[in-house]
Amino acid sequence: MSTNLTPKLRFSATTVSLAWAIGAVALLLLWQFLTVHYNREKNWTALFCTGELRAIPPELEAGTYRFPNTYGYDGEMYRYVAHDPFLQRGFAQYVDGAVPRYSRILVPGLAFLAAGGRQDLIDGAYIAVVAVFVLLGAYWLSRWASLSGFHPACGLAFLLVPATLVSMDRMTVDGALAALAIAVAWYSRIESPVRLYTVLGMACLTRETGVILVAACCLVDMLAKRFRRAATWATACLPLLGWYLFLRNKLAVTGTGGGVPRWTYKRLGVGIIGRLLHPIHYPFTGALEVLTRSLDVVALTGILCAIAAAIILLRRRPLGPVSIAAFLYAALAIALVNVNYWNWCYSYARVFSPLLIFIALQTTASKHRISGWWWTLAPTALVDLRIGLQLGVQALGILRGLSGH
């Protein structure tokens, strides 16, 4: 009789999820490397999407990749914040809406700290911080999947979250908030209040919509008449409040205070429905124009489906931070009645990625799994179709480069 003495390797759930999260980061960096190498003249600053039509700080002008005939995108602004987080170098004058941009300090601030304040290292540190949040988001999603009875490889799905794709392409801060949204779901599920509190504070400093996560936790405990605990969650907003007061004082001196957000100019009866019925026109011709506008409609339909799902699931599910947060994000989407807010998929898709995440997480929880849970993944898929079209040009460039043409 022969005995197999070879020991079987057993890895903990944490190790397995971390391995899949590292795989997600590897895929992210591979895409960025390829698109920078074949589409952006090997210049990594292209990831910040700096436009040629907008002035940039003279200190950053040399070596910055600039897209012709455009005003750039949000990543350009967060790059300036990272280079001057404490408003000492005068970069705020180059930031549109400096108060709201600077209030989203977590990602730029971490980049500054990771670089030790060295200006020549901040761009690379910022890209690394975005990658770290992809690692965390994929890890937390993998842990949720494992606990729910799914394969831990589901953590790779974090790469398909719209906010992740946009952050990958244009260095926005929303991928970090998407990761923290999953962390809120995870730590509330395993009842880890200290880590949950930390994540809530980070979410508020990532983007103002992170306050919705705090509100959801407060509401859960208020409904359960745990008022002291609800008050504790509310204090997670204090770092944001302190930072915001600092900005108001500093930016009042420089004259770069932020204006009233465009979406608050109300035009009743429009909003997402108005844009769905009248998608914007593009400077394209023929089939490309039809395809682009059609996919805009598809993406907007995905958001509408997510709104409906959040409302339905609030009624079907036990009240918790995930279900309430999903409902609050849905309410925010309904409140954005200015049709212009819904013009660009890259904009609204990243802001409402937590909504897409939460409706999916609710139906996949093993303890309360809903039959036919897969339908809650459809809204994300519909939005990703439009984002995929946006990334398609880069994909073609990569394919041409790899084939030697």
URWOUR-V965365 format. One record per pair of residues at least 24 apart in sequence whose ideal C-beta (glycine too) atoms are under 8 Angstrom apart, sorted by the first residue. I is the first residue (numbers start at 1). J is the second residue. Records with the same first field share a line. If there is no record, write none. Layout:
I = J / J
This chain:
13 = 143 / 146 / 152
14 = 143
16 = 142 / 146 / 152
17 = 139 / 142 / 143 / 146 / 152 / 155
18 = 139
20 = 138 / 139 / 142 / 152 / 153 / 155 / 156
21 = 135 / 136 / 138 / 139 / 142 / 155
22 = 135
23 = 138 / 156
24 = 134 / 135 / 138 / 155 / 156 / 158 / 159
25 = 131 / 134 / 135 / 138
27 = 156 / 159
28 = 131 / 134 / 159 / 164 / 168
29 = 131
31 = 168
32 = 127 / 168
34 = 398 / 401 / 402
35 = 394 / 397 / 398
37 = 401
38 = 397 / 398 / 400 / 401 / 402
39 = 394 / 397 / 398 / 401
40 = 65
41 = 65
44 = 123 / 124 / 127
45 = 79 / 123
47 = 75 / 127 / 169 / 170 / 171
48 = 72 / 75 / 76 / 78 / 79 / 123 / 126 / 170 / 171
49 = 73 / 74 / 75 / 76 / 169 / 170 / 171
50 = 76 / 79
51 = 76
54 = 94
55 = 94
56 = 80 / 94
57 = 83 / 84 / 89 / 90 / 91 / 94
59 = 83 / 89 / 119
73 = 170 / 172 / 346
74 = 101 / 170 / 172
75 = 170 / 171 / 172
77 = 101
78 = 104 / 107 / 108 / 126 / 171 / 172 / 173
79 = 108 / 123 / 126 / 171
81 = 105 / 108
82 = 107 / 108 / 109 / 111 / 112 / 122 / 123 / 125 / 126
83 = 112 / 119 / 122
85 = 109 / 112
87 = 247 / 250 / 251 / 254
90 = 254
92 = 250 / 251 / 254 / 256
93 = 254 / 256
95 = 256
97 = 258 / 259
98 = 247 / 251 / 254 / 256 / 257 / 258
99 = 244 / 247 / 248 / 251 / 256 / 257 / 258
100 = 208 / 258 / 261
101 = 258
102 = 247 / 251
103 = 208 / 240 / 243 / 244 / 247
104 = 173 / 205 / 206 / 207 / 208
105 = 205 / 243
106 = 173 / 176 / 202 / 205 / 206
107 = 133 / 173 / 176 / 206
108 = 173
109 = 205
126 = 171
127 = 171
129 = 176
130 = 167 / 168 / 171 / 175 / 176
133 = 167 / 175 / 176 / 179 / 180
134 = 158 / 159 / 164 / 167 / 168 / 175 / 179
136 = 179 / 183
137 = 161 / 164 / 175 / 178 / 179 / 182
140 = 179 / 182 / 183 / 185 / 186
141 = 182
143 = 186
144 = 182 / 185 / 186 / 189 / 361 / 364
145 = 364
147 = 189 / 190 / 366
148 = 364 / 365 / 366 / 369
149 = 366 / 369
150 = 364
158 = 182
160 = 380 / 384
161 = 353 / 356 / 357 / 380
162 = 345 / 349 / 350 / 353 / 356 / 380 / 383 / 384 / 387
163 = 349 / 350 / 351 / 353
164 = 353
165 = 384 / 387 / 391
166 = 346 / 349 / 350 / 387
167 = 350
169 = 390 / 391 / 394
170 = 346
172 = 350
173 = 206 / 207
174 = 207 / 350 / 351 / 353
175 = 350
176 = 206
177 = 203 / 206 / 207 / 209 / 210 / 353 / 354
178 = 350 / 353 / 354 / 357
180 = 206 / 210 / 213
181 = 213 / 325 / 353 / 354 / 357 / 358
182 = 357 / 361
184 = 213 / 216 / 217 / 321 / 322 / 325
185 = 321 / 322 / 357 / 358 / 361
188 = 217 / 320 / 321 / 322
189 = 365
197 = 232 / 233 / 236
200 = 233 / 236
201 = 236 / 237 / 239 / 240
204 = 236 / 237 / 239 / 240
205 = 239 / 240 / 243
207 = 351
208 = 240
209 = 329 / 332 / 351 / 354
211 = 237 / 240
212 = 325 / 328 / 329 / 332 / 354
213 = 321 / 325 / 354
215 = 325 / 328
216 = 321 / 322 / 324 / 325 / 328
217 = 321
219 = 324
220 = 319 / 320 / 321 / 324
223 = 319
262 = 338 / 340 / 341
263 = 336 / 337 / 338 / 340 / 341
264 = 338
265 = 338
266 = 337 / 338
267 = 337 / 338 / 339
268 = 337
269 = 337
270 = 337 / 338 / 339
271 = 334 / 336 / 337 / 338 / 339 / 341 / 342
272 = 300 / 303 / 304 / 333 / 334 / 336 / 342
273 = 304
274 = 339 / 342
275 = 300 / 339 / 342 / 343
276 = 300 / 301 / 304 / 342
278 = 339
280 = 343
291 = 389
292 = 389
295 = 345 / 385 / 386 / 389
296 = 345 / 386
298 = 382 / 385 / 386
299 = 345 / 349 / 382 / 383 / 385 / 386 / 387
300 = 342
301 = 382
302 = 356 / 378 / 379 / 380 / 381 / 382 / 383
303 = 333 / 348 / 349 / 352 / 355 / 379 / 383
305 = 378 / 379 / 382
306 = 330 / 352 / 355 / 356 / 359 / 379
307 = 333 / 334 / 355
309 = 359 / 375 / 376 / 379
310 = 355 / 358 / 359
313 = 359 / 362 / 363 / 370 / 376
316 = 370
317 = 362 / 368
318 = 368
322 = 358 / 361 / 362
323 = 358 / 362
325 = 354 / 358
326 = 354 / 355 / 358 / 359 / 362
329 = 354 / 355 / 358
330 = 355
345 = 383 / 386 / 387 / 390
346 = 387 / 390
349 = 383 / 386 / 387
356 = 380 / 383
